[in-house]
């Protein structure tokens, strides 16, 4: 740490009016189950924080009535959020155009009150640093409960503060990398929306077929337009293009069940093969992992999903959480809350987008237990019907979807590389080992 850098506890900074740290409501003031709604105020849990972002779209929502009762943890744009219970140490910076939200009892906001003493972007960087996470680690096991760093403990944590100009230069350097990662994220949102819309148009609404039936120009290259028939025929369910087949998912793909290798067997863990649960299935690609296993674990508690499989969440859905779907682009193992669907007569990218399109209808068929979590029975999943042409035609029609899908994967890989660069720079900048002028 630089010679003229200050170290102060959260309590000291709060007394000075520079910082405010507060978690969500506990007990009687927290939202009741009947106060969760489809559209309302975002209720941010640890699961809603990923890659430094708050995932507002997928977060649970609470009613205005619940919001009026809540007295703590009411967030604002610019807050830095920290998960402190169960999953300890996730950090996210709330964007300037964020919708209204409140913190759950799992999350705390760290709010800069004086930007001339604590730069909020520097604070965001500091909370991601190895030194800060070591402070969290030493406090997360202070109880016999799941990992937990109480608000009282958080107020005893230390914040290292260089002069404000230095803070801002550190924030600028790291922020440039964060900005590129954010650009990639938003670009991928657009690419995914384009791919979903194209899939729906061609393979669900059959727009090119309907255009031919009406004598309209398809607006497509002739070699692609010629692949679509000019009439619909009655099938189950509804109509399908002539020559296409409407079959149950269990015909189009083979289902594999996952599992968790024994934790008591050290030879099963800390290998090189990713092990995936729904928790990390936040993208259309299964490119993150909860842990890694060895080859010995395969067949001894878990299964290997080959490249081009699609993973689908089948257990553990909350009351308002969707059915997560991710494509496997490198072999992975997976836990018991996931099924792997291996293509069998269906193009892999069409299997992926078929299931992405089916997410809302599959969610309606989830069976909910008394504990508020649900499961999607295998027979229900595999009975879902998909309409497709022959495999050679699928392969040609899937080309634009495959191109969009590959661009998403490349951008995600670039963002991971940038994250590694940023995370390597972070402790060196915060320690003063690397000067910001360099």
N, C-alpha and C positions, 0 to 999 in steps of 0.2 A: 504494500500500500504506500502511496506517495507520502513524502514527509509532511506535507501540509494538508493531508486528508483527515477529515474528522470521522470518528466513529460514535454513533449515538443510538440509544435504544429507541424502539417505537414509542414507548411511554414518554421519553424526553421530547421527541419530536412532536408528539401530540400536545404536550403541555405548552410547547412553544408555538403551537398553531400552524405547524408546517405540514402535518400529516394527520389523517384520520383512518383508523383501521376498525372495521366492524363486520360481524358475520350476520347470517340470516336468523330469523326468529326461530326459537325452539318452543316446545311445549304447546300451550293452548293457543298461541298466536300464529303458529304456522298453518298453512292451508290444510283444510280437511279434504278427504278424498272426493266429496261431492262438489268441491269448489274448483276442481280441475276441469277445464273447458277446451273446446277445439280452437277457439280464437280468443286471445286475451293478453294479459301481462306475462312476459316470459319469466319462468321460474328456473334459475340457472343452477344446475348440479355439476359435479365434477365431469360427468359424461358429456356435458355440453361444451367442454373446453378441449380444443385440439389444435396443435401446431401454433399456439399463441393466439388463436382466434376463439371467439365465443360463437357457437353454432346456434344462433337464435332461431333459425327456421325449424330445426328439429327439437328444440327445447319444449318441455311441457308448458302449458299456459294456465293461468289462474284467473278467476273472475274479478271484476272490479270490487265486489263485496269483500273478497279475501284480501285484496290489495289494501283496502281502507283499514283493515284490522292490523295489518303488519306495521310495526313501528321501527324495525331494524333491518339493515341490509338492503335498503332501497338504493339501487345503483344509479350511476350517471355515466354518460360518455366520458372517456378518458380515464376511468377507473382501471386499476390493475387488479385482476381477480386471482385468488390463490385457493386451491382446493386443500382442505386441511383435515378431512375426516374420511376414513376408508381409503380413498386414493389421495395420498398426501403429496403435494408439490407440483401439481399442474398449475401453470401460470398463463394468463391471457390478458391482452390489452383490449379494452372495450373501444370499439371504433367511434368516431365522432358522430356518425349518423345512426347510432344504435337505437333500437326501439326501447320503450320502457321495460324495465326488468327489475326483479328482486333476487337476492342471493338466497339459496337454500341454506339449511344448517350445515351443509357440507362445504360451503364456500365463504370466503371473506373478501371484501373489497379493501384495497389499499388506495386511498385517495390523496393526491397532492393538494394541499390547501394554499401553498405559497410556492409558485413556480420559480421565484428568485432564490429559493433555498433548496428545493427538491424538484428536479426536472422529472416529469412523469414518465418520459421515455427512458430516462436513465434508471428510474425506479423499476420499470418493467425489465430492463436488462439485469439490474442487480438481483431481482428475485429469481432470475433464471441461472444465476451463477453457481458454480460448485461450492463456493464458500457459504452462500446462503442455504443451499440444500443440505450442507453438512450440519448447519444449525438446526434445520428442520428434523434431520435424522436423529440427532441426539435427544430431541424432545418428543418425537412421535411415539416412543415406546414407554412414556411415563405412566400409562394406565394399562390394565389388563384387557382393555377393549381392543377393537381393531385400531390400526394406526390412527392417531388423533393428536393434533396440536391445537390445544384450546386457545380461545381468544386471549386469556390471561397469559399463556405461554408466548403467544405471538407478540404481545406487547413487551416482552422481555428480550426479543430478538434485536440484534444490532444491525444497523444500516451504515455502510461505509460511504462517506460523502466527500468527493473531491470538490474543489471550488466549482461554482455553478457553470463557468465557461467550459471547464474541463468536462463536466457532466454532459453538457450539450454537444460537445465534439464527439464524445464516446457514443452518445445517442445517435448522432448523425451517421457515424460509420456503421454501427450495427443496424440502424434504421434503413440504410440503403439496401442492405441485404434482405431485411424484413420486407421492404417495399417490393422488391423483385419477387419474393416468395408470394406476397399478396397478389401481385399482378398475375402470376401463374395460377393462383387459386381461382381468381375471378375469371380468367380465360377458360379454365377447365369447367367452371360452372356453365359458361356460354356454350362450350363445345358439347358438354353432356346434354344440355337442353336441346341443342340442334339435333344430336343423335337420337334422343328420345322422340322428338317431333317427327323426324324422318321415319323412324321405325313405326310409329303409330300411323302415319299416313300410308305407308306401303303395306304393312303387315297386319294392321288392325282395322283401319277404316277402308282400306283397299281403294284409295283415291285414284290411282292410275287406271284401275279396272273400271271404276265408275265414270272416269273421264272418257274412256274408250266407248263405253256404252252410250254416253250422251253425245258422242261425235266431237268431243273437244280435244284440242291439242294437249298432250301430256306435259309439254315443256321439258322433255327428257331426250337425251341422245337416242337415235333410232335403235341402236343395238340393245339399249336398256328397255326402251318402250316395248320392243317386240317380245320381251320376256313375260309381259303381263297379258293374260287372256282378256277377251272382250265380253265376258259374261260371268255372272255369279250364279251359283247353284245352291240349293238348300242342303244344309248339313246340320250337325249338332256340335256347337250351338250356332244358330243363325245361318247366314249365308257365307260361303267362301268362294274365292275365284275358281273357275272351272279348272280341274286338273290338280288342285291343291288338296292336301289331306289335313283333316282336323283330328288330331290324336291326343290322347292323354299324355301328360308330361312323362309318366313312367315308361312310355314307348319311345319318346325322343331322347331320354337320358337315363343312365343307371345311377341309383342313389347309393352313396356310401355314408355310413355312420361314423362319427368321431368319438373321441374319448380323451381322458386325462391319464397319462402314464403315472405310475406310482411315484409319489414324492420321496418315498423311502429308498428308491433305487437311484443312487447318484449317477449310475452309468446311463440313465435315460435322459439326463438333463445337461444343459450347457453345451450342447452340440452346435451344429451349423444349420439345422433344418428348422424353419420357422414353425411355431405352434400358435394357432390363431383361435381367438374367441370372438363373439359378436362385439365385444368391447372395442376392438381395433378395426372392425369392419365399417369404417366411416367414409370410405370411398368406394367407387365402383370397381376398384382393384384391391385385391387382398395383398397389399405390399407392406403392411406393418405386422408386427408380431408381439404377443404378450411375453413370449419366452422362446427359447430354442431347444430342440431335443436332438438326440443322437439317432443314428440308424437303428440301434438296438431297441429304441422305443416303438418303432413301427411294428405293429402287430402285437405289441405288449401293452396295449392301452390306448393306442391312437392309430389312425390310418393316414396314408399319404394320398393327398389329392393331386392328380397329375395336372400339368400345364393345360390350359383351356377348360378346366372344370369351372363351374360356378358354385360358390358357397352361398348357402341361404340359412339365415337364422331360423331355428325351429323351436327354441325354448328360451324363456326368460324375458319375453316382451313385457314391458310395463303397460299400464292402463292406456297410455297415449303414445307409446313408442311404436314405430313402424317395424316392418319385417326387413331386416338388413340383407342386402345382396351384394356380393363382390366376386369378380372374376379372378381366377388363379393364373398368374402370368409366369410363375416359377413354382416348382413343387412345394407344397406346404402340408403340415399336419394340422389337425383342428380338433376342437373339444366337442363334448357331447351335446352342446347347445346348437350345433351346426350340422347340416347335411351337405355333402359334396355331390353335385350332379355332373356326371361325366357324359359329354355328348355322345349320342348313339343315333346317327342319321340326321342330325341337325347341326348346322354351322355354329361353331362356338360363340361367335359374337351375336348371332341371332338368339341363341339360348340365353345369353346374358341380358339382352334388351327385352326379351320376352318376359323374363322374371322381374326385371326392373319395372316394366309396364304393369305387371300383375301385382305389384306390392299392395296397392289399396284393396284389391279384391281378396287377396290372401289374408290381409289383416282382418277383414270381416269374418274370416273363418277360423281365426285363432280362438282356442278354448281357454278361457280365463279361470284360474283357480281362486279360492277364497283369499289367497295371499296377494292378489292383485297382479300376479304375473301369469303369462299365458304360454301355450305351446301350440304348434301347428302340427297336428298328427300326420305321420308319413302318408297314410292313405288319402288324406285330404289334399296334401301337397301334390302327390303324384297323380291325382285325378284331375288336376287343372288341365284344361284343354288348350292346345296351341295349333294354329293353322299355318302350314308351310307348303311351299312347292317342293319339287324334287331337289335332291342335294346339289346337283350341278347348277340348277337355277339359283338356289340359295347362295351358293358360293359367289356367283356373279353379282347378285343383288346386294350382297352384304359388303361389297368392296367399299362404298362410301362410309358405311358405319365402321368398318375396320380401320379406315384411315383416321376418322375422328377419334376412335378408341385409342389408337396408337399415339396420336398427338397428346391425348390426355396423359398417357403413361410416360411419355418423354418429359412433359412439363413437371410431372410429379417427381421424376428422377432428378431433374435439374434442381427442384426445390429441396430435395433431400441433400444433394451435394452442397447447395448453398447453406443449408442448416448446419452441416458438418463444419464448413468454413467459419460460419458465424460462431458456433459453439466453441471452436478452437481459439478464435480471437478473443472471445468474451472474457475468460479469466485473466488473459494477459493484459487486456486493456484495464480491467478493474483492479489489477494488482500494481499497475504502473510499469510492468515489465516491457510492454510495448507502448511507446509514447504516441499520443494521438496525432502529433505533428508528422509522424511517419506513416 
